[in-house]
Amino acid sequence: MYHALMLVALVSLLPSARPAVLTAAAAKQGGDLKLSNVRLTIGELGGPRPAAKLLPGDVLFIGYDINGLTIDGDGTAKYKMSMEVRDAADKSIFKQDPRELVDFVPLRGTSIPARAFITIGLDQDPGTYTCKIRVEDPKVKGKEDTVTVKFEVLKRDFGIVAVYSSHDERGQFAAPTTGVVGQTLFVQFSVASFQRDAKTKQPNIELQFQLADDKGTPTLEKPRTHIQDSGVEAADGAFGMRFPVFMNRPGKFTVQLTATDKVANKKVTYELPLTILPSN
């Protein structure tokens, strides 16, 4: 499920988060392609990530906008993207060579949103890393720009990681953390770096799911609880979970996830803001 080294991928998706304090390099002379609105997000379409610190097993999403891109009259947008991750000693950890991507953009204009994500392996060394992303317009030589993002991998420890929201139960279709009354949102996450019972060789994790309103008042009289004490393969250092949220009334809420490792006697929590709008 997770690997020792970082896995990196580039994807183009719709944005939904405010800008974060990250850097974009100046565009090359002779070109007007510019990468802006650089931000870290919770999942592909979620809100701003509070910090660029990640436990092993987590996923870092980097969102940005590609401005000044050539979009053909039929809505075809072509561009090249590449990425490299280097450690604090400036050693290359991962390098993805430029590859051409094609998007259908029927609204046209000169700007499209994009994402890059970095999956942190469970055995990744702690420390500071730098991710550099380059975007090129293949139709205009020298029309390119880069963004550079620094992040920190923490020491491996028990935690709730890789949190994101989806439209479907399997988590294949990413969703924003803003919806309308009548929708169902699935909160997806993983529990990583747990200990196993000496006899059963399985984890013994108690998961609790609760929602709080904008005043901090719990919406459930008792949290929804799940015990994970079987079905986790011996080679897996993490397992995925999900909880559904049927959005039956508007307001601002907070999803509260709690995981307790009863073998290691450790407890962690995670809070995810959720906004529900009235239906049309």
N, C-alpha and C positions, 0 to 999 in steps of 0.2 A: 504493500500500500504506500509506503514511504521509502525513500532511497537515501543512501548516505550522502550523495552529492546533491547540489541544487539542480532543480529542473526549471527551465525558464521557457516561457512561451509568449508570443505576441498575438494580441487579438484586437479587433476593432469593434467597439461597442458604444452604446449611448451613454452620455455622462449624467451624473446626478449629484455630484458633490461640489462643495465650495472649494476655492483654491487653498492649498496648503503652502507652508513656507518651504518651498523647494526651489531649485534653480534651473533655468533654461539658458543655454548658451546663446550668444548673439548669432543671427543668421549670417551665412557666408556672403561675402561681397559678390554682387552680380546676381543674387537671387533674393526672392522675397518670401520664401517659405519660412514659417515661424512656428515653433512649438510653444504653446502657452497654457495657462490654467493648469499647471502641474499640481497634482494632488495625490494623496494616499487615501484609499477608500476601503471600507469594510465590504469585501466581496466586489463583484464586478460593477454593481449598480447601487451599492449602499452609500451611506453618508461618510463623512470624513473619518479616517482612522485617527484615534487620539494621539498615537505616538508611533515612531518608526523603530520600535523594539519588538522583536518577535521571538517566541519560543520555538525550538525545533519542532517541526510538524505543522507550523503555521504557513500561511500564504500571504504574500505582500502584493497588493494590487496597486499599480501606478497608472493613474489616469492623466490624460493631457489632450489638448486640442491641436490638430494640424491645420494651420492657417495658410492661405495662399496656394493651396493645392489646385492643380489643373483638373477640372471635372468636365468631361466631354458633354456634348449636347444631348447624348442619349443617357446621361447620368452615370457613365462609367468613370470611376476614380481609380487610378493606378498609382502605387507608391511602393518604395522599397523600405523595409525596416530591418534593423540589425541591433544587436544588444551584446554587451559584455559586462560581466560581474568580476570585480577584483577585490582582493582582501586588503587588510590594513598594511601589508607589506608590498602592496602593488602587484601581487601575483594574480594572474588571470585564473579564475575559478571556473568560469563558463564563458563561452563565446558562440554567438549565433550569427553566422554570416548573413549578409543582406539577401533578402528574398522578396520577390515582388508579390504584392497583394492586390486584389481587385475587389472593389466595393461597388454596389449599385446604389447610387444616391439620387433618387428621383427629385428631391427638393433642390438639388444642385447647390449653388452658392460657391464659396471658396474655402469652406472650413468643414472638417469632420472630426468627431471624437475618436480617441483610440485608447487602448489599454495594453499594458504589459504586466505579466504576473510572474512572481518568483515563488516556487515551492521550496521551503526549507526542509532538508532531510533531517530525520531524527538524529543522525550522527554528525550533523554539521558542527564544526568547531565554533565556539562562541567568539565574538569579536565584531569589529566594524567592517562593513563592506560598502562598496560603491558600485552602483549600476548606471551604466551609460547607454542611452538609447539614441540611435540615429535614424532619421527619416529622410528619404530622398525622393524628389520628383524625377522619375526616369525620363520624362519628356524634355527636361531642361537641365543641361549639364551644369553642375555646381549649385543647383538649387536644393539646399539641404539645411538641416539644423539638428541640434542635439539637446538632450536633457540629461542632467546628472543628478542622481538621488543617492543619498547616504542612508544606511540603515544598520541596525545593530542586532546581531543574533545573540540571545541570552544563553546562559548555561542550561542544559537540558533539565527540565523539571515537569512535574505533573501540571497539566493545564487544559483549558478549553481553547481550542485553536480552530483555524480555518472556518470562522463563522461567516455565513452569508445567507441571503434569503432567495427563495425560488418560487416560481409559479406552480411547479409540479412537485409531487412527493419524492420523485427520484432525484431531484436537484439538477436536472439537465438544462432548465431554462431559468436563467438568472432573473431576479426581480429587484426593483428598488425597495427600500424600506418605507416608501410612501405608497399608499393604495387608496381605494375607495370602498365605501360600504358595500358589502355583498361579495367582495373578493375573499379568497383564502390564500394566505401566505404561509409558506413552509420555512421555518427557521432551521437551517442546516448547520451542523458543527461536528467537530471531532474531539474526542478525549484522548490525550496523548501522554505517554511516559508514566503509566500507572505501574503498580507492582502486582504480582500474581500470588495467589494463595499457594502455600507450600504443598498442600494436599491435592487440591483440584487443578492446579496449574492454570487457573482462570482468574481474571480480575474480579474484584467485588466492588463495583462502583454504584453508588446511589445518585441518581440524577433527579433534580427538581426543576420544574418549569413553573414560573409565576409571571404575572403581568401586573404592572403598577400604573395608575393614572397620573395625570400631570401634577397631582398633589402628593404623589408617593404612596397613595393608598392601594393596597393589593386588590385586584379584581376577583381573585379566587379565595374562598374561605380557607382552603388548604391547597398548597402547591400540588401540581400533578407530578407524580413520582414514578420513576422507572428504575429497576435494579438490573444492572448488567453483570451477570456472574456466570455466563456460559456463551458458547458460540464464537469466541474470539480465537482465531488461529494462533498457534504457538509462535509463528514468525512475525506476527503483527504487534507493533508497539503503539498502535492507535486504532480506534474504531469510530465509525461515523454514527451520528444520531440525527433525529429531526423531530420537531414538534410543530403541529399545525396551528395557525391562528386564523380563525374565522372572524373577519372584520365586520361586526354587526352594528357598530355605532362609531360616529366620528370622534376625533380627539387625538391628543398626544399621549402616547403610552411608552412604557419601557419594558422590554422583555428581559426577565431576570433568569439566568441559567446558573445552576449550582451543581457542582460535581464533588462528591466525597469519595475518596479512596479509603475504604475501610481497612484495607491491608496495611497501607502506609500511614494511615491516620492523617490524611491531608485533605484540605477542603479549598476549593477555588470557586470564584464567581465571575460571571461575565454579564454585562448589561448592554442591550441593543435598543437604541431609540426607534420608535415606530410612530409614524403619522398616518392617520386615517381621515380621508376627506369625505364629505357628503357625496352620495351618488348623484348623477345628473338627473 
